[in-house]
């Protein structure tokens, strides 16, 4: 049956067929003025309700005020009402009923994924079955739902979103479950390499961002992921659609994904996108809410619920996305502290971060202390727990590796790259928190010694942290200073660090003596290594001497040309000069051995007598007791002699 175009006026909806309406149906706040025949021909429920009205008539006529003048348009709207029906709790509300009414009148309804679930529920509510009328609403919506919606990932997400309006009936009809199953199965075919990091912003915002900006929760504002373009944006679109789901539906979807053994990276990306959308501060776009969106900001309780849901469903595996996921996890941890989330939530985050701590940056580690019980600026306790999880995971990996390797698994001396990265991070963190005047020496000491010896190839970073702490805490006692300096291994300081430490007025006497001793020891080993190399070059002195005699004989006899003779004479002089240098270096090694023996005796005497001299006084005494010059003078004098000798030989060679 063809119908004229319907129209709505105010809160009333009319079908302008030219015939007066004979039925009024109320849905929510909308009144529909319709005709019985089109409705009863499609809907069994409406047919039954109208039949009940006719058996028990309650007819009424539209009343007008006798004093009101009627216009031509108003006279057209005067209709005799034979029955009136009110449909309470109609699925989808007045908008959905309007589409169902149009379908009854034969008006074409363009189906799409956003309205298919409400229309399917409306057909069920109105009993618009195939048995009652051919090609009815239920069959039409079911066909479109199966053949179009469930074949597409994005369309299934939109249909799932539309189920929220008709949740009780959609659940009983299985629409929700079918959408979730379709999304979970089709998401498994998505390549994780096609989508970028969800916490990063759009390309235009990345261009505008300043490189020095950082969010309050520690997430950098200028992070970009390579390859982010149209290809990545298309792959990310369905993640954006997921953020529109309610928390309850989203939880069900994530559970279905995990049960279906979906790639953990895809599950992780879904959670990250959802957190970015619903937790303020997780991205730059919602860090400064506009006036239009300020009213839609979730309450603190709702944000806490979203956060705890996200954390409880995070995969426990170690993420393979470099520092991006780690930065996101640190942002969640900061937000959890602000929202006072459950202890289990924060503990899960700390453990997850600990599994991939080597991917963090120094800015990530600087977690502000939000508790009134902590006097320090940064939450050192939290970092200690995270570091403990990292070391536990490292120990488990090492044990598992030894078990797999069997008899060949004896590589205990190998330095794991992750451990060395974390060692560098912790040294930088110690230097950063060392300037906090409220940081106790025991906290600093315990965190510094928590890492194993293999974590540091050199202790220069640790020395810098110690120097920063002593500079910011000048009131530290001598005993505490010696204890703090005891975390350093002077044998692992480079020459540059030793030179700085030897002149550092903040270090205690015992530490400086140790630094000087090992500095001289390093020089001795360096010179000894040079001697070994020189002796290796001159392993056959008799052959070299015999060769020199042959060269001199050839030169005196004039067996070769004059130019070649000059070259051979230069080589002979070069060898003679190297021999002299070797003798000089051997002599210097003996001198250094005597100086080291002298330093050992001085150290033993200082240990017995105790530190009686302070600051500038003990340095002069130290020089007098050693009876030797420090490294810079030793190296300079010896190096200058070698350089002068080589310059002399080169100058003589050029003159020839």
URRA-V451601 format. One line per field, one symbol per residue. phi: phi as a letter, one per 30 degrees, with the letter a starting at -180 (. if undefined). psi: psi as a letter, one per 30 degrees, with the letter a starting at -180 (. if undefined). A space follows every 50 residues. Layout:
phi = ???
psi = ???
//
This chain:
phi = .dbdddbbbicbbbcdcjcddcabccbhcccccbbddddddccddddddd dddddbdbdbcdcbdddcdcddddddcdbdccbbbccdhddjiddddddd dddddiddcddaddcdddddddddddhccdddadhddddddddddddcdd dbdddddddddddddbeddddddiddddddddddddddddddddccdddd cddddddddddcdbddcjddccdbcdidaddddddddddddddddddddd ddddddddddhdeedddddedddddddccejdaddcdcddddcddcdddd dddddddddeddcddddddcchdddddddddddddddddhdddddddddd dddddbddddcdddddddcccddcdddcddeddddddddddddddddddd dddddiddccddddddedddddeddddddddddddddddddddddddddd dddddbdbcdddddddddddddbdddddddddddddddcddcddeddddd ddcdddddeedddddddddddddddddddddddddddcdbdddddddddd dddddddidcdddddddddddddddddddddddddddddddddddddddd dddddddddidccbhdddddddddddibcdeddddddddddddddddddd dddddd
psi = kkllkllkjbgkkkjiffkkkgkkkkjbgkkkjakeeeeffejeeeeeee eeeefikhllkkklkffkkkleeeeffjkjjelkkkjkhkkfaeeeeeee eeeefgkkkjklfffeeeeeeeeeefhilfeekkhaeeeeeeeeeefeef fkeeeeeeeeeffefheeeeeffgeeeeeeeeeeefffgkjffflakffl aleeeeefkkffkklfggjkfgklkkgjaeeeeeffefeeeefflleeee eeeeeeeeeghlkfeeeeeeeeeeeeefjkffleegeiklfffefgklle eeeeeeeeeeefgkkflkkghbfeeeeeeeeeeeeeeefhlleeeeeeee eeeefhffflleeefijljfkffkflelieeeeeeeeeeeeeeeeeeeee eeeefbfghhhffkjkeeeeeeeeeeeeeeeefffjffjleeeeeeeegf kleffkelgeeeeeeeeeeeefifgkleeeeeeefffkjffgkleeeeee efgjffkleeeeeeeeefeeeeeeeeeeeeeeeeeefhfieeeeeeeeee eeeeeefhflleeeeeeeeeeeeeeeeeeeeeeeeeeeeeeeeeeeeeee eeeeeeeefljfllbeefeeeeeeeegllleeeeeeeeeeeeeeeeeeee eeeee.
//
